[in-house]
């Protein structure tokens, strides 16, 4: 089978042996795989290991074969992959043994993937294959950050720096569905327009004076993923006693902030990573209830998978990037 792999530090399409299902496992024929920024970082994290690693965390496809003791699924079922491995019930933090599909396990940028049946969910019928392929990692990350950690409520004002990312495109819709007011930022005028069309109430230039632009707003909750470039600016506009949830750091990981100002402000700071199967199922139910669609910026063919990586690396997309693996 064809797969997009990292081998000896090189990314390439390679013929790999087809997987087979062991007890409790299924083999899924991938129709479309979803690309995440995480995939861009794996070459640096994996290094020059000789064994080929199939990249990819997100995907949707059809069950090709089933191992022993699998219940609830049949050959031919349309499914999505849950990339949050071995995290079943919602908890304050991931359990021991939690990993994200795509490293160290082989991932979804292949014609087939073998995975525990516990990591599958039925594909929502109203979603296209491209939409279904990108929903799990980014959608689950945003859902947990906003609802479980951020405890968003109707009437809250939610601030989301860096509109345009896959998670942000979910966050805008989730927050609006919850009855919140949504404010976003972007350096790109085009992305600001996209965010407003998606449902954001206010979209400001990242390079503007946030305190001045938002002087008349009361920010209850901030969902941060940028890191050093925006963290202190975000904290400056948060109301006293407000909540800030951090789920990523696309700029530098290490930041400095005024601890005295923080505790005098009675701010609440939460970390968040991915989410549980229980939260994923709640998210899928939420999406179906609101007939919510993921934003797919662009879908590439499998022989263009390197182009998809390069496109995401440039950061020009609004929403998610998908790769069509097979028909």
C-alpha positions as CSV (number, residue, x, y, z in Angstrom):
1,X,0.0,0.0,0.0
2,X,1.1,3.6,-0.5
3,X,1.9,5.7,2.5
4,X,3.5,9.0,3.3
5,X,6.3,8.3,5.7
6,X,9.3,9.8,7.6
7,X,12.3,7.7,7.0
8,X,15.9,8.6,7.9
9,X,14.8,12.2,8.2
10,X,13.2,12.3,4.8
11,X,9.5,12.7,4.0
12,X,8.3,10.6,1.0
13,X,5.6,8.4,-0.4
14,X,6.6,4.8,0.0
15,X,5.1,1.3,-0.6
16,X,4.5,-0.3,2.8
17,X,3.2,-3.7,3.9
18,X,-0.6,-3.7,4.4
19,X,-1.6,-4.0,8.0
20,X,-3.7,-6.8,9.5
21,X,-6.1,-6.7,12.3
22,X,-5.3,-8.5,15.6
23,X,-7.7,-9.1,18.5
24,X,-9.8,-6.0,19.2
25,X,-8.5,-4.2,16.1
26,X,-9.8,-3.1,12.7
27,X,-8.2,-2.2,9.4
28,X,-9.7,1.0,8.0
29,X,-9.3,2.0,4.3
30,X,-8.7,5.7,4.5
31,X,-10.6,7.8,2.1
32,X,-9.4,11.2,3.3
33,X,-6.8,12.2,5.9
34,X,-6.7,15.4,7.8
35,X,-3.4,17.4,8.1
36,X,-2.5,19.1,11.4
37,X,0.2,21.4,12.5
38,X,1.4,18.6,14.7
39,X,2.4,16.7,11.6
40,X,4.8,19.5,10.6
41,X,6.7,19.1,13.9
42,X,7.2,15.4,13.9
43,X,10.3,15.3,11.6
44,X,12.2,17.3,14.2
45,X,10.9,15.2,17.1
46,X,11.5,11.9,15.3
47,X,14.9,12.6,14.0
48,X,16.8,10.3,11.6
49,X,15.4,7.0,12.7
50,X,15.7,4.3,10.1
51,X,12.3,2.7,10.5
52,X,9.7,4.3,8.4
53,X,6.9,6.1,10.3
54,X,3.6,6.8,8.7
55,X,2.5,10.3,9.6
56,X,-1.1,11.5,10.2
57,X,-3.4,11.7,13.1
58,X,-6.8,12.4,11.5
59,X,-8.7,10.4,9.0
60,X,-12.0,9.0,7.8
61,X,-12.7,5.9,5.8
62,X,-14.4,2.5,5.5
63,X,-13.7,-0.6,7.6
64,X,-11.8,-3.1,5.5
65,X,-11.4,-6.0,7.9
66,X,-12.1,-6.8,11.6
67,X,-10.1,-8.8,14.2
68,X,-11.5,-11.1,16.9
69,X,-13.7,-9.7,19.7
70,X,-14.7,-6.5,17.9
71,X,-18.3,-5.6,18.5
72,X,-20.4,-2.7,17.3
73,X,-18.7,-2.4,13.9
74,X,-19.0,-4.3,10.6
75,X,-17.0,-4.4,7.4
76,X,-18.1,-1.5,5.2
77,X,-19.0,0.8,8.0
78,X,-18.0,4.5,7.5
79,X,-15.9,5.7,10.4
80,X,-13.7,8.5,11.7
81,X,-10.5,7.9,13.6
82,X,-10.2,9.2,17.1
83,X,-6.5,10.1,17.4
84,X,-6.6,10.5,21.2
85,X,-5.3,7.0,22.0
86,X,-6.5,5.3,25.2
87,X,-8.2,8.3,26.8
88,X,-11.8,7.1,27.2
89,X,-13.4,9.0,30.1
90,X,-13.2,12.7,30.7
91,X,-10.6,13.6,33.4
92,X,-8.6,16.6,34.6
93,X,-5.6,15.4,32.6
94,X,-4.8,12.6,30.1
95,X,-4.3,9.2,31.7
96,X,-1.0,7.3,31.7
97,X,-0.6,5.6,28.3
98,X,-2.2,8.4,26.4
99,X,-0.6,9.2,23.0
100,X,-1.7,10.9,19.8
101,X,-1.9,8.8,16.7
102,X,0.9,9.4,14.2
103,X,3.9,9.0,16.5
104,X,5.0,6.6,17.8
105,X,2.1,4.6,16.1
106,X,1.7,4.6,12.4
107,X,-0.9,7.1,11.3
108,X,-3.5,7.9,8.7
109,X,-1.5,9.1,5.6
110,X,-1.8,5.7,4.1
111,X,-4.3,3.6,2.1
112,X,-5.0,1.6,5.2
113,X,-4.4,1.9,9.0
114,X,-4.8,-0.7,11.7
115,X,-6.2,0.6,15.0
116,X,-8.1,-0.5,18.1
117,X,-11.9,-0.5,17.5
118,X,-12.1,1.6,20.7
119,X,-10.6,4.5,18.6
120,X,-13.4,4.6,16.0
121,X,-16.6,6.5,15.8
122,X,-19.3,6.2,13.2
123,X,-19.0,8.9,10.5
124,X,-21.8,11.5,10.8
125,X,-23.9,11.0,7.6
126,X,-24.3,14.8,7.0
127,X,-20.5,15.4,6.7
128,X,-18.6,15.0,3.5
129,X,-15.5,12.7,3.6
130,X,-13.3,15.8,3.6
131,X,-15.2,17.3,6.5
132,X,-15.2,14.0,8.5
133,X,-11.4,13.6,8.0
134,X,-10.5,16.8,9.8
135,X,-13.0,16.9,12.7
136,X,-11.4,14.8,15.4
137,X,-8.1,16.4,16.5
138,X,-8.8,20.1,16.0
139,X,-12.5,19.8,16.9
140,X,-11.8,17.8,20.1
141,X,-9.0,20.1,21.1
142,X,-11.3,23.1,20.7
143,X,-14.3,21.5,22.4
144,X,-12.4,20.5,25.6
145,X,-10.6,23.9,25.8
146,X,-13.9,25.8,25.4
147,X,-16.4,23.7,27.3
148,X,-14.5,21.4,29.8
149,X,-11.7,23.7,30.7
150,X,-13.1,27.2,29.8
151,X,-16.6,26.5,31.1
152,X,-18.1,28.8,28.5
153,X,-21.5,30.1,29.3
154,X,-24.3,31.9,27.4
155,X,-23.5,35.6,27.4
156,X,-19.8,35.2,27.8
157,X,-17.4,37.2,25.6
158,X,-14.7,34.9,24.3
159,X,-11.4,36.1,22.8
160,X,-9.5,33.9,20.3
161,X,-6.2,35.2,19.0
162,X,-5.0,33.9,15.6
163,X,-8.2,33.2,13.7
164,X,-7.6,31.0,10.7
165,X,-6.2,27.9,12.4
166,X,-8.1,24.7,12.3
167,X,-8.9,24.8,16.0
168,X,-10.0,28.4,15.8
169,X,-12.4,27.7,13.1
170,X,-14.1,25.2,15.4
171,X,-13.9,27.5,18.4
172,X,-15.7,30.3,16.7
173,X,-18.6,28.0,15.8
174,X,-18.7,26.2,19.2
175,X,-18.7,29.5,21.1
176,X,-21.5,31.0,18.9
177,X,-23.6,27.8,19.4
178,X,-23.2,28.3,23.1
179,X,-24.5,31.8,22.9
180,X,-21.2,33.6,23.5
181,X,-19.9,36.8,21.9
182,X,-16.7,36.0,19.9
183,X,-13.8,38.3,19.2
184,X,-10.8,37.2,17.1
185,X,-7.6,38.5,15.8
186,X,-5.6,38.0,12.6
187,X,-2.9,39.9,10.7
188,X,-4.7,38.9,7.5
189,X,-7.7,41.0,6.4
190,X,-8.9,38.1,4.4
191,X,-8.9,35.8,7.5
192,X,-10.7,38.4,9.5
193,X,-13.4,38.5,6.8
194,X,-13.7,34.7,6.9
195,X,-14.0,34.8,10.7
196,X,-16.8,37.3,10.6
197,X,-18.6,35.3,7.9
198,X,-18.2,32.1,10.1
199,X,-19.9,33.9,13.0
200,X,-17.3,36.0,14.9
201,X,-18.8,39.3,16.2
202,X,-15.6,41.3,16.1
203,X,-12.3,40.7,14.2
204,X,-9.3,43.0,14.9
205,X,-5.8,43.2,13.4
206,X,-3.3,41.3,15.5
207,X,-0.9,44.2,15.2
208,X,-3.4,46.8,16.5
209,X,-3.6,48.1,20.1
210,X,-5.9,45.5,21.7
211,X,-6.6,47.5,24.8
212,X,-7.7,50.4,22.7
213,X,-9.7,48.3,20.2
214,X,-11.5,46.4,23.0
215,X,-11.9,49.2,25.6
216,X,-15.6,48.8,25.6
217,X,-15.6,45.0,25.9
218,X,-15.5,42.7,28.9
219,X,-13.5,39.6,28.1
220,X,-14.6,36.6,30.2
221,X,-12.6,33.8,28.5
222,X,-9.5,33.7,26.3
223,X,-8.5,30.6,24.4
224,X,-4.8,30.9,23.7
225,X,-2.6,28.8,21.4
226,X,0.0,31.3,20.1
227,X,2.4,31.4,23.0
228,X,5.0,34.1,23.8
229,X,3.9,36.4,20.9
230,X,0.4,37.0,22.4
231,X,0.1,35.6,25.9
232,X,0.8,38.8,27.9
233,X,-1.3,40.9,25.4
234,X,-4.2,38.5,26.0
235,X,-3.8,38.6,29.7
236,X,-3.9,42.5,29.6
237,X,-7.4,42.5,28.1
238,X,-8.9,39.7,30.3
239,X,-11.3,40.9,33.0
240,X,-10.3,40.5,36.6
241,X,-11.1,37.0,37.7
242,X,-11.4,35.9,34.0
243,X,-10.3,32.5,32.6
244,X,-7.5,31.8,30.1
245,X,-7.1,28.4,28.5
246,X,-3.9,27.5,26.7
247,X,-3.8,24.5,24.4
248,X,-0.8,25.3,22.2
249,X,2.2,27.5,21.5
250,X,2.9,28.1,17.8
251,X,5.5,30.7,18.8
252,X,8.0,30.2,21.6
253,X,7.0,27.9,24.5
254,X,8.6,29.9,27.3
255,X,7.1,33.2,28.5
256,X,7.6,35.7,31.3
257,X,4.6,37.3,33.0
258,X,4.0,39.5,36.0
259,X,3.1,37.1,38.8
260,X,2.0,39.8,41.2
261,X,-0.3,41.3,38.6
262,X,-1.6,37.8,37.9
263,X,-2.6,37.0,41.5
264,X,-3.9,40.4,42.2
265,X,-6.1,40.0,39.2
266,X,-7.4,36.7,40.5
267,X,-7.0,35.3,37.0
268,X,-7.7,31.6,36.3
269,X,-5.2,29.8,34.0
270,X,-5.8,26.3,32.6
271,X,-3.8,24.0,30.3
272,X,-5.6,21.8,27.8
273,X,-4.6,19.0,25.5
274,X,-6.8,17.1,23.0
275,X,-9.6,15.3,24.9
276,X,-11.3,12.1,25.9
277,X,-13.5,9.8,23.8
278,X,-16.4,10.9,26.0
279,X,-15.8,14.6,25.0
280,X,-15.4,13.6,21.3
281,X,-18.8,11.9,21.4
282,X,-20.3,15.0,23.1
283,X,-18.6,17.1,20.4
284,X,-20.0,15.1,17.6
285,X,-23.5,15.2,19.1
286,X,-23.1,19.0,19.5
287,X,-22.1,19.3,15.9
288,X,-25.0,17.2,14.6
289,X,-27.5,19.1,16.8
290,X,-26.3,22.4,15.2
291,X,-25.6,20.8,11.8
292,X,-22.2,22.3,12.1
293,X,-19.6,21.8,9.4
294,X,-15.9,21.9,9.7
295,X,-14.2,24.5,7.6
296,X,-12.0,22.8,4.9
297,X,-9.8,25.4,3.3
298,X,-8.4,23.0,0.7
299,X,-8.1,19.3,-0.2
300,X,-5.1,17.9,-1.9
301,X,-4.7,14.6,-3.8
302,X,-2.4,12.0,-2.2
303,X,0.4,12.5,-4.7
304,X,0.4,16.1,-3.6
305,X,0.8,15.4,0.1
306,X,4.1,17.2,0.3
307,X,2.4,20.2,-1.3
308,X,-0.2,20.0,1.5
309,X,2.5,20.1,4.1
310,X,4.2,23.1,2.5
311,X,0.8,24.9,2.2
312,X,0.0,24.4,5.9
313,X,3.6,25.5,6.8
314,X,3.0,28.9,5.1
315,X,0.0,29.4,7.3
316,X,-2.2,31.0,4.6
317,X,-5.2,28.7,5.1
318,X,-8.4,29.5,6.9
319,X,-9.6,26.3,8.6
320,X,-8.4,22.8,7.8
321,X,-6.3,21.1,5.1
322,X,-7.2,17.6,3.9
323,X,-5.6,15.0,1.7
324,X,-7.6,12.6,-0.4
325,X,-6.0,9.2,-0.1
326,X,-8.4,6.9,-2.1
327,X,-11.9,7.0,-3.7
